[in-house]
């Protein structure tokens, strides 16, 4: 079963530095072990990826982009994170406390150790998770340390690699993951320690191919790339990717003690007034979207009301809608990658290559796939989909991305799609010195202090390499 037994495993994350050299011979004294089993490293990394990267636990702040995308709103007086008051200190925990330590360092150790022991399934999963989180990192910051990032103590101030080169690394990692998946399995293999697929390598392979499609379309407007070529790559990968909702990658939470979905804590009553954004709620209401009561709670007056980013705080937060239990229940699943996203990717790629008419049935299937996960009844699904405007050359991209924005509720992918396509069209907060919704994150204050680099001059108004949308 894909259920976390306890989030206490987070405390077992091995914050080791792998270095750029091969491991030295180890002392086999069982009373003083110098290595940790791969099974004890994999689980905490998966939990960190779900809880702290995708779930935006308070010690990572990655949920900030959900404010900027107006999925969420912060019912507090500006300036605050929602109104683009974002400092270098705000970026510290995600970079230092999660991505480069808990995730990348542990995966480096796990993969090197598993490679030496020919435990190829662990290598394959490790490369997949490394690529997944590396994409999150470069999409937030652009140029980042990679080639010299794990070379301590030889290199203490690693250079920043270009985002273009990092994306090549992401592709290579995913290709390498597939290679290791096809090697003879080792008897020592992931099972219950793999909270995502319980060691099922066929499922992991589908995830890899779906990720390849995600990252191919990320570069539709990147310098030196064409939409047609990226669409071809995406379609080729999707042919081997997810085929139904049974393939969805998620981490399930028991909802007891510390083992609760992170959004349960992030959006809870003690979270500082995190509610739903008005533009998001209003878009669902205007469509008569049957997902609204599943995603949102009613306010104390029995209505669905989101908060506008430019409004003053509401004295009584109970007059606003909160995230409902499907996404923010203590025992809710947290989705990392879904079949509905795969279908939206396919719809967009098909539109690029074959036009709106060919993309329309795939686009409709994508909406249905998300609704099915949420438990929307078939009749309500059909009525909603039938009411959607037919795709045309003029509206297809906007319709596809706007529906994908709903299906990717609370996911950083909504932010990536918005930067890449300009959809959905959002009205930014107007009282900030920022030039509209931020295009990227600032580099962490700790990184500026310990590893000063020219790249750190970037502001939140600057664009990452692939973000050329006007």
PyMOL commands that set and color helices and strands:
alter all, ss='L'
color gray80, all
select helices_A, chain A and resi 7-12+30-32+38-54+64-68+81-83+88-116+120-141+163-181+201-218+227-238+245-247+262-266+269-271+278-287+292-295+317-319+325-328+339-354+356-374+378-387+396-407+413-421+445-450+454-457
alter helices_A, ss='H'
color red, helices_A
select strands_A, chain A and resi 3-4+72-74+249-253+274-276+334-337
alter strands_A, ss='S'
color yellow, strands_A
deselect
rebuild
show_as cartoon
